[in-house]
Amino acid sequence: MPTYTDAIQKNEEIYARRWDAFSGADMRIVFNNQEVGTVSSLTVTITRDIVPRYVTGDANPRTFAKGRRGIAGTMTFSVFDRDPVLQDVFKGYYYTALENLWKTNEDSIMGYKVFEAAAGGEVIQRKTSEGLKDGISTIAQDEAREIHRLIGENVTVKYIDQLPPVDVTLTFANEAGSVSVAALTGVVFLSSGIGWTMGDVDTEMATTFLARDFQPLTALLSSENRKRL
């Protein structure tokens, strides 16, 4: 059984532990595999539907039922001479996503349920784990390629809500040598706002987003064993 002396020693170890801290100046943000240096602030909020359950004869809840969870937040970008999101981070990315979406080959055929063989032309059979299945017809493939060509020529990204989901990684490293990391998965932007005034020389763009998952801040390397100046 632990003694009083053991408890004192354990408390001493806890309070002697070196705690590292970070600020926004220690943060680097990466969207997918591209570092973004224009983010000036980022917040994350996690909420969940929690409903109390009652029974007759008691005004207090007996338990709580937990439902959906929502992960959302805000991201503020410093604006210089162009849009920091559409013109820097996602420039050309949207067209690549569209090209993959409308990709039509033997390995990945978009529109298997949409473009049926009823469109005419030669029916293509492709081998799957469930055996041979009828794929889309050659006429339907030509139509899909034509739609892809028209999208690539005429559609331009004008608003931030048109962007595809992105994974955001936050890495923190301070002068003491400690490193921590956090991550957001499947970030989708909802809104953006920007403004200019005569009394403010700094221009910022505020955005809101939703995310599928959030990895809380996790310490990877502590400064405890690092040599301090």
C-alpha positions in Angstrom: 0.0 0.0 0.0 1.4 3.5 -0.9 2.6 5.4 2.1 2.4 9.1 2.9 6.0 9.5 1.8 5.3 7.9 -1.5 2.4 10.3 -2.1 4.6 13.3 -1.3 7.2 12.0 -3.8 4.6 11.5 -6.5 3.3 15.1 -6.0 6.8 16.4 -6.2 7.2 14.6 -9.5 4.0 16.1 -10.9 4.7 19.6 -9.9 8.4 19.3 -11.0 7.2 18.4 -14.5 8.1 21.0 -17.1 5.1 22.3 -19.0 5.6 23.7 -22.5 3.4 26.3 -24.1 2.8 27.7 -27.5 1.4 30.9 -29.1 0.3 31.7 -32.6 3.8 32.7 -33.5 4.9 29.0 -33.0 2.1 27.7 -35.3 2.5 26.5 -38.9 -0.6 25.4 -40.8 -0.6 23.0 -43.8 -3.6 22.4 -46.1 -3.2 18.9 -47.5 0.5 19.1 -48.4 0.8 22.9 -48.9 1.9 25.3 -46.1 -0.3 28.3 -45.7 1.4 31.4 -44.2 -1.5 33.8 -44.4 -3.6 32.4 -41.5 -3.6 34.8 -38.5 -6.0 33.0 -36.2 -7.9 29.7 -36.0 -10.6 28.5 -33.6 -12.3 25.1 -33.2 -15.6 24.5 -31.4 -17.0 21.0 -30.7 -20.7 20.7 -29.8 -23.0 17.7 -29.3 -26.7 17.2 -28.9 -27.3 16.0 -25.3 -30.9 15.6 -24.2 -31.9 14.8 -20.6 -34.2 11.9 -20.0 -37.0 12.1 -17.4 -39.4 9.7 -15.7 -42.6 10.4 -13.8 -42.4 11.2 -10.2 -39.0 13.0 -10.4 -38.3 16.5 -11.7 -34.6 15.8 -12.2 -33.2 13.9 -15.2 -32.3 10.3 -14.7 -29.7 10.2 -17.5 -28.6 12.0 -20.6 -28.9 10.7 -24.2 -26.1 11.8 -26.5 -26.7 12.4 -30.2 -24.9 14.2 -33.0 -21.6 15.9 -32.7 -20.6 19.0 -34.7 -17.1 20.3 -35.3 -16.9 23.9 -36.5 -14.7 26.9 -36.3 -13.4 30.1 -37.7 -10.2 30.8 -39.7 -8.9 34.3 -40.3 -6.6 35.1 -43.2 -4.3 38.2 -43.6 -5.1 39.8 -47.0 -2.3 41.4 -49.0 -2.9 42.0 -52.8 -5.1 39.1 -53.6 -7.6 36.6 -52.1 -5.5 34.4 -49.7 -7.7 31.3 -50.3 -8.9 31.3 -53.9 -5.8 32.8 -55.4 -3.1 31.2 -53.3 -4.1 28.0 -51.5 -6.7 26.6 -53.9 -5.5 28.1 -57.2 -5.9 25.3 -59.9 -7.0 22.7 -57.3 -10.7 22.8 -58.2 -10.1 21.9 -61.8 -8.0 18.9 -60.7 -10.8 17.7 -58.4 -13.3 18.0 -61.3 -11.1 16.1 -63.6 -11.0 13.2 -61.1 -14.7 13.5 -60.6 -15.5 13.0 -64.3 -12.8 10.5 -64.9 -14.1 7.8 -67.2 -11.9 4.7 -67.7 -12.1 1.0 -67.1 -10.9 1.2 -63.5 -13.1 4.1 -62.4 -16.3 4.9 -64.3 -18.3 7.8 -62.9 -22.0 7.5 -63.5 -22.5 3.7 -63.4 -26.1 4.3 -62.1 -26.7 7.5 -64.0 -25.6 6.7 -67.5 -27.2 3.3 -68.2 -26.7 1.3 -71.3 -30.1 2.6 -72.5 -28.3 5.6 -73.9 -27.4 3.5 -76.9 -24.0 2.6 -78.3 -21.8 -0.3 -77.4 -22.2 -1.7 -73.9 -19.0 -2.2 -72.0 -18.6 -5.1 -69.5 -16.2 -4.7 -66.7 -15.0 -7.3 -64.2 -15.8 -6.7 -60.5 -15.6 -8.7 -57.3 -19.2 -9.7 -58.0 -18.5 -10.9 -61.5 -19.2 -9.2 -64.9 -21.4 -6.2 -64.9 -22.7 -4.0 -67.6 -21.0 -0.6 -67.6 -22.0 2.6 -69.3 -22.3 2.8 -73.0 -19.8 4.5 -75.3 -22.4 7.2 -76.1 -22.8 7.9 -72.4 -19.0 8.1 -72.0 -18.8 10.6 -74.8 -21.5 12.7 -73.1 -19.6 12.6 -69.8 -16.4 13.7 -71.4 -18.2 16.5 -73.2 -19.6 17.7 -69.8 -16.2 17.5 -68.3 -14.8 19.7 -71.2 -17.5 22.3 -70.8 -17.0 22.5 -67.0 -13.3 22.9 -67.4 -13.8 25.7 -69.9 -16.6 27.6 -68.4 -16.7 27.1 -64.6 -14.6 29.3 -62.4 -14.4 29.2 -58.6 -15.9 32.5 -57.4 -16.9 31.7 -53.8 -15.2 29.9 -51.0 -18.1 27.5 -50.5 -17.4 25.9 -53.9 -14.1 24.5 -52.7 -13.6 20.8 -52.0 -12.8 19.4 -48.5 -9.3 19.8 -47.2 -7.3 18.3 -44.3 -5.6 20.9 -42.1 -2.6 20.1 -40.0 -1.4 22.5 -37.2 2.2 22.1 -36.1 3.6 23.9 -33.1 7.3 24.3 -32.3 8.9 26.8 -29.9 12.4 28.0 -29.1 12.7 25.4 -26.2 12.5 22.6 -28.7 9.1 21.2 -27.9 6.8 20.1 -30.7 3.0 19.4 -30.7 0.5 18.8 -33.5 -3.2 19.0 -34.0 -5.3 18.2 -37.1 -8.7 18.8 -38.7 -10.1 16.3 -41.2 -12.5 17.1 -44.1 -12.7 20.9 -43.6 -15.4 22.5 -45.7 -15.7 26.3 -45.8 -19.1 27.8 -45.3 -18.7 31.6 -45.4 -16.2 34.4 -45.8 -16.2 38.0 -45.0 -13.8 40.9 -45.8 -13.9 44.7 -45.3 -11.8 47.8 -45.6 -11.8 50.9 -43.4 -9.9 54.2 -43.4 -8.7 53.7 -39.9 -7.2 50.2 -40.2 -4.2 49.4 -42.3 -4.5 45.7 -41.8 -6.9 43.8 -44.0 -8.2 40.4 -42.9 -10.7 37.9 -44.3 -12.8 35.9 -41.8 -14.1 32.5 -42.7 -16.2 29.8 -41.0 -15.9 26.1 -41.6 -17.2 22.6 -40.7 -15.0 19.5 -40.2 -15.5 15.8 -40.0 -13.0 15.1 -37.3 -10.6 16.9 -35.0 -7.4 15.5 -33.5 -6.7 17.5 -30.2 -3.3 19.0 -29.6 -0.8 16.2 -28.9 2.8 16.6 -27.6 5.3 14.9 -29.8 8.6 16.2 -28.4 9.1 17.8 -25.0 11.7 20.4 -24.0 12.4 18.5 -20.8 15.5 16.7 -22.1 16.6 19.6 -24.3 19.5 21.8 -23.4 18.3 25.3 -22.5 20.3 28.4 -23.3 
